[in-house]
Amino acid sequence: MATFISNSPDETESFGRQFAGNVKPGDVIALTGGLGSGKTQFVKGLVAGLGSAAEVTSPTFTLIHEYTDGPVPIYHFDFFRLEDRQRSRREPSDVDGKAREDLRAGTRANQSAERLGLDDYFFGDGVSAIEWADKFPELIPKHAQWISFAAKTDASNTRIITEEPNAIRESRIASGPETKK
């Protein structure tokens, strides 16, 4: 487990730029953390680091922003407002190989997510970054990299950013979605 301490929004964005150096098409980055913890700042850096000049904002109300002006498309999701639960995955017979295994692993999910066509993004040619991914961990593919963000409770701008090992991700799916206050 790797941890990065950020003392400013600029440092969080810089970490996202650096992280982009290890990202390739087809990667999914699942971001967790409370409001104001740095998820969107990280995505700003990630998008810039992947060669896009797009202005990045949180897709809280639109659910997804697509940044396609760089060499690889970037899909920025925000699951914060997804609520209605219903099957959102395609049937396993619709896809081949590894994707089929991941689809079979999916359980009940969000009706709004169904309308997004998540599998087209997650198993496509772009990079997906998902804020509030822990709200619906069953929607996140097994190959996702999980990163958690936490703001210190003091008056500082300090953020603790942690790349989580796959064991934590498996635990999230087993225990189901977390409840946000």
C-alpha positions, 0 to 999 in steps of 0.5 A, spaced: 500 500 500 503 506 497 501 513 501 502 520 498 501 526 503 498 532 499 499 539 503 495 543 497 490 542 491 496 543 487 500 537 490 494 533 489 493 535 482 501 534 481 500 527 484 494 525 479 499 528 473 505 523 476 500 517 476 498 518 469 505 516 467 502 509 469 496 509 466 494 505 459 487 505 455 483 500 459 485 502 466 479 503 471 481 508 477 476 507 483 476 513 487 473 513 494 473 519 500 468 524 502 466 531 500 472 535 499 477 530 500 481 531 493 478 526 488 476 531 483 483 535 484 486 528 482 482 527 476 484 534 474 492 532 474 490 525 471 487 528 465 492 533 464 497 528 465 494 524 459 495 529 454 488 533 455 487 540 455 480 540 458 477 543 464 476 538 469 470 539 473 466 534 478 460 530 474 456 530 480 450 532 476 451 529 469 454 523 472 460 523 466 464 527 463 468 525 457 475 528 455 476 526 448 481 532 446 488 528 448 491 521 445 486 517 449 479 518 451 478 519 459 471 518 462 470 521 469 464 518 473 461 521 479 457 515 483 455 520 488 447 521 486 446 514 483 440 511 487 435 507 484 437 499 484 436 495 478 440 490 474 445 494 470 450 489 467 449 486 460 448 479 460 454 475 460 452 472 453 453 479 450 461 479 451 467 474 450 473 472 455 475 476 461 469 481 460 464 475 461 467 473 468 467 480 470 460 481 468 458 474 472 461 477 478 456 483 478 450 483 482 444 488 483 446 495 481 444 502 479 438 503 474 442 510 472 448 506 471 445 501 466 443 507 462 450 509 462 453 503 459 458 502 464 461 496 460 462 500 454 467 505 458 470 500 462 472 495 457 473 500 451 479 504 449 479 509 454 481 510 461 475 511 466 476 515 473 470 514 478 469 518 484 465 515 489 466 508 487 465 505 493 458 507 493 457 501 488 463 497 488 459 491 485 459 495 478 467 496 478 471 491 474 476 487 478 482 490 474 480 497 477 486 500 481 483 503 488 485 510 491 482 513 497 482 520 499 482 523 506 482 530 509 485 531 515 480 534 521 485 539 523 485 546 519 490 544 514 489 543 507 493 536 508 490 530 504 492 523 505 492 519 498 492 511 499 493 506 493 489 500 496 491 493 494 486 488 491 485 485 497 481 491 500 477 492 493 475 484 494 473 486 501 468 492 499 465 487 494 463 482 499 461 487 504 457 491 499 456 499 498 458 504 504 453 508 507 454 516 506 452 521 511 
